[in-house]
Structure formats: structure tokens, C-alpha cells
Amino acid sequence: SCKVSETGYDLEMAIPLSLIKEKQGEDWQSIRFNLGILDFDPDEQSQQHFFQPDWRGKENVIGSGLFFKK
């Protein structure tokens, strides 16, 4: 779900467990997830935002975005 707010927008999302199982199998132990958003405004320069540091850049944090199954 994404809604415009007074300061930009609010985003809420979910990754269905069924998708993880489909891609990883029933015995999955962890996933690594990152979300990148390109904020495009026709009147301004576009900006990139990341849930975790961009894994392709020098700001990358080893192990960022890892989620483990309990």
C-alpha cells in the first residue's frame, strides 16, 4: 500500500511466505531482502531511497537485509 502524505508518501508492503517457499523450498533458513525506490517528481531531480544501504555501493553493510526463519 502506498499513500501520499504531507511530507512525501507512506509505503507498507509484505512478502507472502508462499512466495518465499516457492522460490526457496519448504526448508528455507534465511532470505536477504532490499527495497529500492526511485522517487520521481517531474519538477525535481529524481532520488533513490533504499530500505538498507544499496548493496552495489560503498555504503553496503555486510549482512544487511538478512531475515532468518525461526
Backbone as XML, in Angstrom:
<?xml version="1.0"?>
<chain id="A" units="angstrom">
  <residue number="1" name="SER">
    <atom name="N" x="0.852" y="-1.161" z="0.000"/>
    <atom name="CA" x="0.000" y="0.000" z="0.000"/>
    <atom name="C" x="0.904" y="1.231" z="0.000"/>
  </residue>
  <residue number="2" name="CYS">
    <atom name="N" x="0.588" y="2.175" z="-0.807"/>
    <atom name="CA" x="1.371" y="3.419" z="-0.864"/>
    <atom name="C" x="0.400" y="4.588" z="-0.889"/>
  </residue>
  <residue number="3" name="LYS">
    <atom name="N" x="0.598" y="5.543" z="0.026"/>
    <atom name="CA" x="-0.279" y="6.712" z="0.115"/>
    <atom name="C" x="0.560" y="7.979" z="0.165"/>
  </residue>
  <residue number="4" name="VAL">
    <atom name="N" x="0.079" y="9.002" z="-0.482"/>
    <atom name="CA" x="0.726" y="10.307" z="-0.414"/>
    <atom name="C" x="0.483" y="10.882" z="0.973"/>
  </residue>
  <residue number="5" name="SER">
    <atom name="N" x="1.540" y="11.443" z="1.562"/>
    <atom name="CA" x="1.429" y="12.069" z="2.882"/>
    <atom name="C" x="1.843" y="13.533" z="2.773"/>
  </residue>
  <residue number="6" name="GLU">
    <atom name="N" x="1.783" y="14.240" z="3.884"/>
    <atom name="CA" x="2.165" y="15.653" z="3.878"/>
    <atom name="C" x="3.641" y="15.853" z="3.542"/>
  </residue>
  <residue number="7" name="THR">
    <atom name="N" x="4.470" y="14.874" z="3.873"/>
    <atom name="CA" x="5.914" y="15.019" z="3.651"/>
    <atom name="C" x="6.442" y="14.152" z="2.511"/>
  </residue>
  <residue number="8" name="GLY">
    <atom name="N" x="5.574" y="13.461" z="1.810"/>
    <atom name="CA" x="6.020" y="12.602" z="0.703"/>
    <atom name="C" x="5.047" y="11.461" z="0.488"/>
  </residue>
  <residue number="9" name="TYR">
    <atom name="N" x="5.376" y="10.297" z="1.026"/>
    <atom name="CA" x="4.490" y="9.142" z="0.907"/>
    <atom name="C" x="4.807" y="8.143" z="2.009"/>
  </residue>
  <residue number="10" name="ASP">
    <atom name="N" x="3.832" y="7.299" z="2.292"/>
    <atom name="CA" x="3.977" y="6.198" z="3.249"/>
    <atom name="C" x="3.787" y="4.900" z="2.480"/>
  </residue>
  <residue number="11" name="LEU">
    <atom name="N" x="4.693" y="3.965" z="2.681"/>
    <atom name="CA" x="4.665" y="2.691" z="1.967"/>
    <atom name="C" x="4.625" y="1.553" z="2.966"/>
  </residue>
  <residue number="12" name="GLU">
    <atom name="N" x="3.726" y="0.616" z="2.734"/>
    <atom name="CA" x="3.663" y="-0.602" z="3.532"/>
    <atom name="C" x="3.601" y="-1.769" z="2.556"/>
  </residue>
  <residue number="13" name="MET">
    <atom name="N" x="4.424" y="-2.765" z="2.800"/>
    <atom name="CA" x="4.431" y="-3.919" z="1.904"/>
    <atom name="C" x="4.676" y="-5.193" z="2.687"/>
  </residue>
  <residue number="14" name="ALA">
    <atom name="N" x="4.374" y="-6.308" z="2.047"/>
    <atom name="CA" x="4.574" y="-7.616" z="2.659"/>
    <atom name="C" x="5.062" y="-8.580" z="1.588"/>
  </residue>
  <residue number="15" name="ILE">
    <atom name="N" x="5.882" y="-9.513" z="1.996"/>
    <atom name="CA" x="6.316" y="-10.586" z="1.108"/>
    <atom name="C" x="5.591" y="-11.848" z="1.569"/>
  </residue>
  <residue number="16" name="PRO">
    <atom name="N" x="4.714" y="-12.397" z="0.744"/>
    <atom name="CA" x="3.984" y="-13.596" z="1.163"/>
    <atom name="C" x="4.936" y="-14.761" z="1.439"/>
  </residue>
  <residue number="17" name="LEU">
    <atom name="N" x="4.704" y="-15.443" z="2.549"/>
    <atom name="CA" x="5.502" y="-16.614" z="2.884"/>
    <atom name="C" x="5.423" y="-17.656" z="1.767"/>
  </residue>
  <residue number="18" name="SER">
    <atom name="N" x="4.287" y="-17.730" z="1.099"/>
    <atom name="CA" x="4.138" y="-18.683" z="-0.011"/>
    <atom name="C" x="5.137" y="-18.392" z="-1.136"/>
  </residue>
  <residue number="19" name="LEU">
    <atom name="N" x="5.452" y="-17.136" z="-1.383"/>
    <atom name="CA" x="6.438" y="-16.778" z="-2.413"/>
    <atom name="C" x="7.839" y="-17.223" z="-1.992"/>
  </residue>
  <residue number="20" name="ILE">
    <atom name="N" x="8.176" y="-17.012" z="-0.723"/>
    <atom name="CA" x="9.487" y="-17.448" z="-0.225"/>
    <atom name="C" x="9.621" y="-18.959" z="-0.361"/>
  </residue>
  <residue number="21" name="LYS">
    <atom name="N" x="8.580" y="-19.684" z="0.037"/>
    <atom name="CA" x="8.612" y="-21.146" z="-0.064"/>
    <atom name="C" x="8.696" y="-21.597" z="-1.526"/>
  </residue>
  <residue number="22" name="GLU">
    <atom name="N" x="8.001" y="-20.886" z="-2.402"/>
    <atom name="CA" x="8.041" y="-21.228" z="-3.832"/>
    <atom name="C" x="9.457" y="-21.074" z="-4.389"/>
  </residue>
  <residue number="23" name="LYS">
    <atom name="N" x="10.137" y="-20.026" z="-3.991"/>
    <atom name="CA" x="11.483" y="-19.741" z="-4.513"/>
    <atom name="C" x="12.579" y="-20.505" z="-3.771"/>
  </residue>
  <residue number="24" name="GLN">
    <atom name="N" x="12.410" y="-20.731" z="-2.458"/>
    <atom name="CA" x="13.462" y="-21.306" z="-1.623"/>
    <atom name="C" x="13.188" y="-22.757" z="-1.206"/>
  </residue>
  <residue number="25" name="GLY">
    <atom name="N" x="11.926" y="-23.185" z="-1.309"/>
    <atom name="CA" x="11.569" y="-24.511" z="-0.828"/>
    <atom name="C" x="11.103" y="-24.443" z="0.619"/>
  </residue>
  <residue number="26" name="GLU">
    <atom name="N" x="10.539" y="-25.547" z="1.102"/>
    <atom name="CA" x="9.991" y="-25.604" z="2.460"/>
    <atom name="C" x="11.064" y="-25.453" z="3.547"/>
  </residue>
  <residue number="27" name="ASP">
    <atom name="N" x="12.287" y="-25.860" z="3.276"/>
    <atom name="CA" x="13.343" y="-25.867" z="4.292"/>
    <atom name="C" x="14.220" y="-24.611" z="4.257"/>
  </residue>
  <residue number="28" name="TRP">
    <atom name="N" x="13.684" y="-23.513" z="3.763"/>
    <atom name="CA" x="14.475" y="-22.283" z="3.695"/>
    <atom name="C" x="14.865" y="-21.849" z="5.114"/>
  </residue>
  <residue number="29" name="GLN">
    <atom name="N" x="15.998" y="-21.191" z="5.225"/>
    <atom name="CA" x="16.509" y="-20.743" z="6.529"/>
    <atom name="C" x="16.626" y="-19.225" z="6.626"/>
  </residue>
  <residue number="30" name="SER">
    <atom name="N" x="16.889" y="-18.573" z="5.490"/>
    <atom name="CA" x="17.047" y="-17.118" z="5.528"/>
    <atom name="C" x="16.789" y="-16.539" z="4.145"/>
  </residue>
  <residue number="31" name="ILE">
    <atom name="N" x="16.504" y="-15.252" z="4.125"/>
    <atom name="CA" x="16.415" y="-14.513" z="2.869"/>
    <atom name="C" x="17.174" y="-13.200" z="3.066"/>
  </residue>
  <residue number="32" name="ARG">
    <atom name="N" x="17.643" y="-12.655" z="1.969"/>
    <atom name="CA" x="18.242" y="-11.322" z="2.003"/>
    <atom name="C" x="17.368" y="-10.435" z="1.140"/>
  </residue>
  <residue number="33" name="PHE">
    <atom name="N" x="16.898" y="-9.360" z="1.713"/>
    <atom name="CA" x="15.909" y="-8.508" z="1.064"/>
    <atom name="C" x="16.380" y="-7.067" z="1.075"/>
  </residue>
  <residue number="34" name="ASN">
    <atom name="N" x="16.191" y="-6.404" z="-0.028"/>
    <atom name="CA" x="16.437" y="-4.976" z="-0.107"/>
    <atom name="C" x="15.354" y="-4.370" z="-0.978"/>
  </residue>
  <residue number="35" name="LEU">
    <atom name="N" x="14.986" y="-3.165" z="-0.687"/>
    <atom name="CA" x="13.961" y="-2.458" z="-1.435"/>
    <atom name="C" x="14.543" y="-1.138" z="-1.883"/>
  </residue>
  <residue number="36" name="GLY">
    <atom name="N" x="14.504" y="-0.906" z="-3.177"/>
    <atom name="CA" x="14.936" y="0.369" z="-3.731"/>
    <atom name="C" x="13.746" y="1.083" z="-4.344"/>
  </residue>
  <residue number="37" name="ILE">
    <atom name="N" x="13.633" y="2.358" z="-4.092"/>
    <atom name="CA" x="12.531" y="3.157" z="-4.623"/>
    <atom name="C" x="13.122" y="4.334" z="-5.389"/>
  </residue>
  <residue number="38" name="LEU">
    <atom name="N" x="12.639" y="4.522" z="-6.599"/>
    <atom name="CA" x="13.028" y="5.687" z="-7.386"/>
    <atom name="C" x="11.919" y="6.717" z="-7.222"/>
  </residue>
  <residue number="39" name="ASP">
    <atom name="N" x="12.216" y="7.793" z="-6.542"/>
    <atom name="CA" x="11.255" y="8.867" z="-6.270"/>
    <atom name="C" x="11.379" y="9.870" z="-7.407"/>
  </residue>
  <residue number="40" name="PHE">
    <atom name="N" x="10.404" y="9.866" z="-8.291"/>
    <atom name="CA" x="10.460" y="10.721" z="-9.477"/>
    <atom name="C" x="9.419" y="11.821" z="-9.378"/>
  </residue>
  <residue number="41" name="ASP">
    <atom name="N" x="9.872" y="13.040" z="-9.446"/>
    <atom name="CA" x="8.994" y="14.201" z="-9.461"/>
    <atom name="C" x="9.350" y="14.996" z="-10.713"/>
  </residue>
  <residue number="42" name="PRO">
    <atom name="N" x="8.397" y="15.205" z="-11.608"/>
    <atom name="CA" x="8.707" y="15.897" z="-12.870"/>
    <atom name="C" x="9.363" y="17.264" z="-12.693"/>
  </residue>
  <residue number="43" name="ASP">
    <atom name="N" x="9.105" y="17.921" z="-11.549"/>
    <atom name="CA" x="9.653" y="19.261" z="-11.320"/>
    <atom name="C" x="11.002" y="19.256" z="-10.622"/>
  </residue>
  <residue number="44" name="GLU">
    <atom name="N" x="11.466" y="18.082" z="-10.178"/>
    <atom name="CA" x="12.723" y="17.995" z="-9.438"/>
    <atom name="C" x="13.542" y="16.809" z="-9.931"/>
  </residue>
  <residue number="45" name="GLN">
    <atom name="N" x="14.785" y="16.753" z="-9.496"/>
    <atom name="CA" x="15.643" y="15.623" z="-9.825"/>
    <atom name="C" x="15.169" y="14.382" z="-9.064"/>
  </residue>
  <residue number="46" name="SER">
    <atom name="N" x="15.149" y="13.227" z="-9.729"/>
    <atom name="CA" x="14.716" y="12.002" z="-9.067"/>
    <atom name="C" x="15.730" y="11.579" z="-8.007"/>
  </residue>
  <residue number="47" name="GLN">
    <atom name="N" x="15.249" y="10.865" z="-6.994"/>
    <atom name="CA" x="16.093" y="10.395" z="-5.910"/>
    <atom name="C" x="15.871" y="8.909" z="-5.701"/>
  </residue>
  <residue number="48" name="GLN">
    <atom name="N" x="16.921" y="8.208" z="-5.288"/>
    <atom name="CA" x="16.803" y="6.796" z="-4.943"/>
    <atom name="C" x="16.839" y="6.658" z="-3.427"/>
  </residue>
  <residue number="49" name="HIS">
    <atom name="N" x="15.957" y="5.800" z="-2.913"/>
    <atom name="CA" x="15.902" y="5.516" z="-1.490"/>
    <atom name="C" x="15.986" y="4.006" z="-1.316"/>
  </residue>
  <residue number="50" name="PHE">
    <atom name="N" x="16.660" y="3.553" z="-0.278"/>
    <atom name="CA" x="16.824" y="2.117" z="-0.035"/>
    <atom name="C" x="16.419" y="1.780" z="1.391"/>
  </residue>
  <residue number="51" name="PHE">
    <atom name="N" x="15.771" y="0.618" z="1.541"/>
    <atom name="CA" x="15.429" y="0.088" z="2.863"/>
    <atom name="C" x="16.710" y="-0.184" z="3.647"/>
  </residue>
  <residue number="52" name="GLN">
    <atom name="N" x="17.694" y="-0.753" z="3.008"/>
    <atom name="CA" x="19.030" y="-0.981" z="3.551"/>
    <atom name="C" x="20.000" y="-0.274" z="2.601"/>
  </residue>
  <residue number="53" name="PRO">
    <atom name="N" x="21.233" y="-0.076" z="2.968"/>
    <atom name="CA" x="22.162" y="0.548" z="2.011"/>
    <atom name="C" x="22.201" y="-0.232" z="0.705"/>
  </residue>
  <residue number="54" name="ASP">
    <atom name="N" x="22.359" y="0.487" z="-0.392"/>
    <atom name="CA" x="22.453" y="-0.146" z="-1.714"/>
    <atom name="C" x="23.609" y="-1.141" z="-1.696"/>
  </residue>
  <residue number="55" name="TRP">
    <atom name="N" x="23.325" y="-2.404" z="-1.948"/>
    <atom name="CA" x="24.339" y="-3.453" z="-1.884"/>
    <atom name="C" x="25.420" y="-3.283" z="-2.954"/>
  </residue>
  <residue number="56" name="ARG">
    <atom name="N" x="25.123" y="-2.509" z="-3.970"/>
    <atom name="CA" x="26.096" y="-2.311" z="-5.054"/>
    <atom name="C" x="27.066" y="-1.173" z="-4.772"/>
  </residue>
  <residue number="57" name="GLY">
    <atom name="N" x="26.841" y="-0.436" z="-3.695"/>
    <atom name="CA" x="27.658" y="0.749" z="-3.448"/>
    <atom name="C" x="28.589" y="0.616" z="-2.260"/>
  </residue>
  <residue number="58" name="LYS">
    <atom name="N" x="29.360" y="1.652" z="-2.035"/>
    <atom name="CA" x="30.341" y="1.655" z="-0.951"/>
    <atom name="C" x="29.687" y="1.760" z="0.423"/>
  </residue>
  <residue number="59" name="GLU">
    <atom name="N" x="28.380" y="2.093" z="0.479"/>
    <atom name="CA" x="27.649" y="2.189" z="1.749"/>
    <atom name="C" x="27.155" y="0.820" z="2.224"/>
  </residue>
  <residue number="60" name="ASN">
    <atom name="N" x="27.382" y="-0.231" z="1.436"/>
    <atom name="CA" x="26.899" y="-1.569" z="1.771"/>
    <atom name="C" x="27.365" y="-1.990" z="3.165"/>
  </residue>
  <residue number="61" name="VAL">
    <atom name="N" x="26.446" y="-2.599" z="3.903"/>
    <atom name="CA" x="26.756" y="-3.139" z="5.224"/>
    <atom name="C" x="26.669" y="-4.655" z="5.109"/>
  </residue>
  <residue number="62" name="ILE">
    <atom name="N" x="27.754" y="-5.355" z="5.405"/>
    <atom name="CA" x="27.781" y="-6.810" z="5.311"/>
    <atom name="C" x="26.643" y="-7.399" z="6.140"/>
  </residue>
  <residue number="63" name="GLY">
    <atom name="N" x="25.836" y="-8.245" z="5.512"/>
    <atom name="CA" x="24.739" y="-8.913" z="6.202"/>
    <atom name="C" x="23.455" y="-8.079" z="6.294"/>
  </residue>
  <residue number="64" name="SER">
    <atom name="N" x="23.447" y="-6.885" z="5.732"/>
    <atom name="CA" x="22.230" y="-6.066" z="5.816"/>
    <atom name="C" x="21.111" y="-6.726" z="5.024"/>
  </residue>
  <residue number="65" name="GLY">
    <atom name="N" x="19.904" y="-6.578" z="5.511"/>
    <atom name="CA" x="18.739" y="-7.108" z="4.825"/>
    <atom name="C" x="18.512" y="-8.599" z="5.018"/>
  </residue>
  <residue number="66" name="LEU">
    <atom name="N" x="19.258" y="-9.242" z="5.938"/>
    <atom name="CA" x="19.073" y="-10.669" z="6.189"/>
    <atom name="C" x="17.939" y="-10.894" z="7.187"/>
  </residue>
  <residue number="67" name="PHE">
    <atom name="N" x="17.064" y="-11.819" z="6.859"/>
    <atom name="CA" x="15.971" y="-12.218" z="7.720"/>
    <atom name="C" x="16.055" y="-13.731" z="7.884"/>
  </residue>
  <residue number="68" name="PHE">
    <atom name="N" x="15.908" y="-14.216" z="9.119"/>
    <atom name="CA" x="16.084" y="-15.630" z="9.416"/>
    <atom name="C" x="14.777" y="-16.258" z="9.875"/>
  </residue>
  <residue number="69" name="LYS">
    <atom name="N" x="14.559" y="-17.476" z="9.440"/>
    <atom name="CA" x="13.399" y="-18.256" z="9.854"/>
    <atom name="C" x="13.629" y="-18.761" z="11.269"/>
  </residue>
  <residue number="70" name="LYS">
    <atom name="N" x="12.622" y="-18.693" z="12.098"/>
    <atom name="CA" x="12.727" y="-19.191" z="13.466"/>
    <atom name="C" x="12.306" y="-20.635" z="13.528"/>
  </residue>
</chain>
